[in-house]
């Protein structure tokens, strides 16, 4: 007997609303049904979703903190102050940093930028770096895709007379840094209508606030890259930005973007969100994982094609090395798990660790193991000299991995994340107890049903519904991505 690999589910929707929308917009019932499924029941919402442009964006001044940030940056430019852009090493952080560099150039500012090394320094602001730039006479720091949790670091900057403008999109902690300005749509007091901006999306809104209608359309390419790479929802304002960015990439203003598209197999024509997600993003991320994210920034700020192509090839090689490294680590992890399965059975929560495993790719390895076993998975790299373990977790629907880590907080040196993904560090001596505690926590929460993947379909329809016109109209739903998946 054949057994299904997935549990198929289809959420109900208002069929009458779909019929009404099809008539109002003169579109196929199939497209109308999918729009209703995506909560676009009114003609106004559906029209905005299908045909919204950059002109339909929200006023950037609605973001809390923007009214303080804009005059402070203008003052710094006028007075020739030294401005430090402080970014992050993933594709969103690289895109944000690059966009801010172009903004500072446009304003004629005196600036430098800094991105920490992923494995040597780790995420976020670091006081020794701030000390270094303070000694060099920098008086204003603008963070991108980071900073919302940097309470101590911002306090240090304040104590030495450096102002900090934080632009971020991560979940705000209970205690916020006392920055000159905090710009983050997720702040509880921020009334900005769209909460799903990527870090680069917030940086782009800062650029809009400073430049208004003079904001170059080409900068949406950078915003699209970071938004897609960071798995932000392709709805609302993100959809408008990404549509514009993908269209601009076809004849990109950035030699680095064209060169990277070339190394990932694109030659001409339409650039899709898939091409960005599986072509550009992994190569940008490989820079931060395998070397330093500065190389990706150098690519995106390159001014001639020869230099851009050389760096694009370099990132392509790094990405291939990353793929090989991931495959080697996956094979080592599988050997551990096969041995464990034979002796004890497969645990509800998988925890595997290896000496020398690259901490920059443990999240990718965890994703691959989750895909194979469909169980919450934690993969850790062990530093053979210090015994420190740095890891990444990926989880399945119905099991909050952040809650599970919180239950084990006494064993961990650091941890953070959200229900489906997280990071942590702990000492080698606590690894065994960590795995035991996680599985004890999971015992009362996971059932056999959790270990069967759910495949959610959009609609059931018959072949007669799939007309050529209907298929062509479905393309109006693109670009596809998070919260707006390709119709199934």
LINVEN-V380980 format. One record per residue. N is the residue number from 1. PHI is phi as a letter, one per 40 degrees, with the letter a starting at -180 (999 if undefined). OMEGA is omega as a letter, one per 30 degrees, with the letter a starting at -180 (* if undefined). D_LAST is the distance of its C-alpha to the last C-alpha in whole Angstrom. Layout:
n;phi;omega;d_last
N;PHI;OMEGA;D_LAST
N;PHI;OMEGA;D_LAST
This chain:
n;phi;omega;d_last
1;999;l;26
2;c;l;22
3;b;a;21
4;c;l;17
5;c;a;16
6;b;l;14
7;c;a;14
8;c;l;11
9;b;l;11
10;b;a;10
11;c;l;12
12;c;l;14
13;a;a;15
14;c;a;18
15;c;l;17
16;c;l;21
17;c;l;20
18;c;l;17
19;c;a;20
20;c;a;22
21;c;l;20
22;d;l;19
23;c;a;23
24;c;a;24
25;b;a;22
26;f;l;22
27;b;a;19
28;c;l;16
29;d;a;15
30;c;l;12
31;c;l;12
32;c;l;15
33;c;a;12
34;c;l;10
35;c;l;13
36;c;l;15
37;c;l;12
38;c;l;13
39;g;l;16
40;b;a;18
41;c;a;19
42;c;l;23
43;d;a;23
44;c;l;25
45;c;a;22
46;c;l;19
47;c;a;22
48;c;l;23
49;c;a;19
50;c;a;19
51;b;l;22
52;c;l;24
53;b;l;26
54;d;l;28
55;c;a;31
56;c;a;29
57;c;l;29
58;c;l;31
59;c;a;35
60;c;a;35
61;c;l;38
62;c;l;36
63;c;l;36
64;c;l;38
65;g;a;41
66;c;a;40
67;c;l;44
68;c;a;45
69;c;a;44
70;c;l;44
71;c;l;48
72;c;l;48
73;c;l;47
74;c;l;49
75;c;l;52
76;c;l;51
77;c;a;51
78;c;a;54
79;c;l;56
80;g;l;55
81;c;l;53
82;c;a;51
83;b;l;48
84;b;l;46
85;c;a;42
86;b;a;41
87;b;a;37
88;b;a;35
89;c;l;34
90;c;a;30
91;c;l;28
92;c;l;28
93;c;l;32
94;c;l;33
95;c;a;31
96;c;l;33
97;c;a;36
98;c;l;36
99;c;a;35
100;c;l;38
101;c;l;40
102;c;l;39
103;c;a;40
104;c;l;43
105;c;a;44
106;c;a;44
107;c;a;46
108;g;a;49
109;c;l;49
110;c;a;50
111;a;l;47
112;a;l;46
113;b;l;43
114;a;l;42
115;b;a;40
116;c;l;40
117;c;a;40
118;d;a;37
119;c;a;39
120;c;a;43
121;b;a;42
122;g;a;39
123;c;l;37
124;g;l;39
125;c;a;42
126;b;a;45
127;d;l;49
128;d;l;50
129;c;l;48
130;c;l;49
131;d;a;53
132;d;a;53
133;c;l;51
134;c;l;54
135;c;l;57
136;c;l;56
137;g;l;56
138;c;a;52
139;b;l;52
140;b;l;49
141;b;l;45
142;b;l;42
143;c;l;39
144;b;l;36
145;g;l;33
146;a;l;35
147;h;a;38
148;c;l;37
149;b;a;39
150;c;a;42
151;c;a;44
152;c;a;47
153;c;l;46
154;c;l;47
155;c;l;50
156;c;a;51
157;d;l;50
158;c;a;52
159;c;a;55
160;b;l;56
161;g;l;55
162;b;l;52
163;c;a;49
164;b;l;46
165;b;a;43
166;c;l;40
167;b;a;36
168;a;l;33
169;b;l;30
170;c;a;30
171;c;a;31
172;c;l;35
173;c;a;37
174;c;l;39
175;b;a;42
176;b;l;42
177;c;a;44
178;c;a;46
179;c;l;45
180;d;l;47
181;a;l;43
182;b;l;40
183;b;a;37
184;a;a;34
185;c;a;31
186;c;l;31
187;d;a;35
188;d;a;35
189;c;a;38
190;c;a;35
191;c;a;34
192;d;a;32
193;c;a;29
194;b;a;26
195;c;a;26
196;c;a;24
197;c;l;26
198;c;l;26
199;d;l;30
200;c;l;30
201;c;l;28
202;c;l;31
203;c;l;34
204;c;l;32
205;c;l;33
206;c;l;37
207;c;l;37
208;c;a;36
209;c;a;39
210;c;a;42
211;b;a;41
212;f;a;39
213;c;l;39
214;c;l;40
215;c;a;37
216;c;l;36
217;c;a;33
218;d;a;32
219;c;l;32
220;c;l;29
221;c;l;28
222;c;l;29
223;c;l;27
224;c;a;24
225;d;a;25
226;c;a;26
227;c;l;23
228;c;a;20
229;c;a;22
230;c;l;23
231;f;l;19
232;c;a;20
233;c;l;18
234;c;l;17
235;b;l;18
236;f;a;21
237;c;l;24
238;d;a;22
239;c;l;20
240;c;a;23
241;c;a;25
242;c;l;22
243;d;l;21
244;c;a;25
245;c;l;25
246;c;l;23
247;c;a;25
248;c;a;28
249;c;a;27
250;c;l;27
251;b;a;31
252;c;l;32
253;c;a;35
254;b;l;35
255;d;a;36
256;c;l;34
257;c;l;31
258;c;l;31
259;c;a;33
260;c;l;30
261;d;l;28
262;c;a;30
263;c;a;30
264;c;l;26
265;h;a;26
266;c;l;26
267;b;l;29
268;a;l;28
269;g;a;25
270;c;l;22
271;b;a;22
272;b;l;18
273;c;l;17
274;c;l;16
275;c;l;20
276;c;a;21
277;c;a;19
278;b;l;20
279;b;a;23
280;c;a;25
281;d;a;24
282;c;a;25
283;c;l;28
284;c;a;29
285;c;a;29
286;c;l;31
287;d;a;34
288;c;a;34
289;c;a;33
290;b;a;36
291;a;l;38
292;b;a;39
293;c;l;36
294;d;a;39
295;c;l;38
296;c;l;35
297;c;l;37
298;d;l;39
299;c;a;36
300;c;l;35
301;b;l;38
302;c;a;40
303;b;l;42
304;b;a;42
305;c;a;40
306;c;l;42
307;c;a;42
308;c;a;38
309;c;l;37
310;c;a;40
311;c;l;38
312;c;l;34
313;c;l;36
314;c;l;37
315;c;l;34
316;c;l;32
317;c;l;35
318;d;a;34
319;c;l;30
320;c;l;31
321;c;l;34
322;c;l;31
323;c;l;29
324;c;l;32
325;c;l;33
326;c;a;30
327;c;l;30
328;c;a;34
329;c;l;33
330;c;a;30
331;c;l;32
332;c;l;35
333;c;l;33
334;c;l;32
335;c;l;35
336;d;a;36
337;c;l;33
338;c;l;34
339;c;l;38
340;c;a;37
341;c;a;35
342;c;a;38
343;c;a;40
344;b;a;39
345;g;a;35
346;c;a;32
347;c;l;32
348;c;l;30
349;b;a;30
350;c;l;30
351;b;l;33
352;b;a;34
353;a;l;37
354;a;l;39
355;c;l;42
356;g;l;41
357;c;a;37
358;c;a;36
359;c;a;35
360;c;a;33
361;b;a;30
362;c;l;30
363;c;l;27
364;c;l;25
365;c;l;27
366;c;l;26
367;c;a;22
368;c;l;23
369;c;l;25
370;c;l;22
371;c;a;19
372;c;a;22
373;b;a;23
374;f;l;21
375;b;l;24
376;d;a;25
377;b;l;27
378;b;l;30
379;b;a;32
380;b;l;35
381;c;a;37
382;b;l;41
383;c;a;44
384;c;a;46
385;c;a;49
386;c;a;48
387;g;l;46
388;c;l;44
389;b;l;40
390;b;a;37
391;b;l;34
392;b;a;30
393;b;l;28
394;b;a;24
395;b;a;23
396;b;l;20
397;d;l;19
398;g;l;22
399;b;a;25
400;c;a;26
401;c;l;28
402;c;l;30
403;c;l;32
404;c;l;32
405;c;l;34
406;c;l;36
407;c;a;37
408;b;a;39
409;d;a;40
410;c;l;43
411;c;a;43
412;b;l;41
413;c;l;42
414;a;l;40
415;a;l;36
416;a;l;33
417;i;a;30
418;a;a;27
419;d;a;25
420;b;a;23
421;a;a;25
422;a;l;29
423;b;a;32
424;a;l;35
425;a;l;39
426;a;l;41
427;c;a;44
428;d;a;44
429;c;a;47
430;c;a;44
431;d;a;41
432;c;l;42
433;c;l;42
434;d;l;39
435;c;a;37
436;c;a;39
437;c;l;39
438;c;a;35
439;c;l;34
440;c;l;37
441;c;a;35
442;c;a;32
443;d;a;33
444;c;a;33
445;b;a;30
446;b;l;28
447;b;l;27
448;d;a;26
449;c;l;23
450;c;a;22
451;c;l;22
452;b;a;19
453;c;l;16
454;c;l;13
455;b;a;9
456;c;l;8
457;c;l;5
458;c;a;5
459;a;l;7
460;b;l;9
461;a;l;11
462;b;a;13
463;d;a;14
464;c;l;17
465;c;a;14
466;c;l;13
467;c;l;16
468;c;l;17
469;c;a;18
470;c;l;14
471;c;l;13
472;c;a;15
473;c;a;15
474;c;l;11
475;c;l;13
476;c;l;15
477;c;l;13
478;c;g;13
479;c;a;15
480;c;l;12
481;i;a;13
482;d;l;14
483;g;l;13
484;a;a;11
485;c;l;8
486;c;a;6
487;d;l;4
488;b;*;0
